[in-house]
Amino acid sequence: QVQLVESGGGLVQAGGSLRLSCAASGGTFIDYAMGWFRQGPGKEREFVATISWRGSNTYYADSVKGRFTISRDNAKNTVTLQMNSLKPEDTAVYFCAAGPATLRNAHEYGYWGQGTQVTVSS
C-alpha cells in the first residue's frame, strides 16, 4: 500500500513558478511510474505529466510541454513537478499518483495523494 503526500502548492502571479513535491511511503517506490494530474473548478481530472520508474522516460500534456518538468529521486522516494511560466488556466488541485507504467489515463493509477491547490492570478 503506497501513501502519497503532495506539498508546494500556493498562490502565484501569472508568469511565476512553483515547485510541487510528492513524498511516497509504504511501498517500493521504484515499482511504480509516477504521474501528476490536475482538476480545475468544474472540470474533470486531467493528465499533466508522467515519469518512468527509472526516470528515463517522461511525457507531458501539450498544454504544459516546455513549461513544466517532472523528475524523481528514487533515493528519497519523491517526485517533483517544476512549473514555470504559469498561466491562470493552470489553476487547479494537483494530484500525484503511482501506477504500473507511464500512462495518461487517470484510471490506470492505483494510488493517489490528497492533492495540493495551485492558484495562478492574472
C-alpha positions, 0 to 999 in steps of 0.5 A: 500500500503506497501513501502519497503526500503532495506539498508546494502548492500556493498562490502565484502571479501569472508568469511565476513558478512553483515547485510541487513535491510528492513524498511516497511511503509504504511501498517500493517506490521504484515499482511504480511510474509516477504521474501528476494530474490536475482538476480545475473548478468544474472540470474533470481530472486531467493528465499533466505529466508522467515519469518512468520508474527509472526516470528515463522516460517522461511525457507531458500534456501539450498544454504544459510541454516546455513549461513544466518538468517532472523528475524523481529521486528514487533515493528519497522516494519523491517526485517533483513537478517544476512549473514555470511560466504559469498561466491562470488556466493552470489553476487547479488541485494537483494530484500525484499518483503511482501506477504500473507504467507511464500512462495518461489515463487517470484510471490506470493509477492505483494510488493517489495523494490528497492533492495540493491547490495551485492558484495562478492570478492574472 
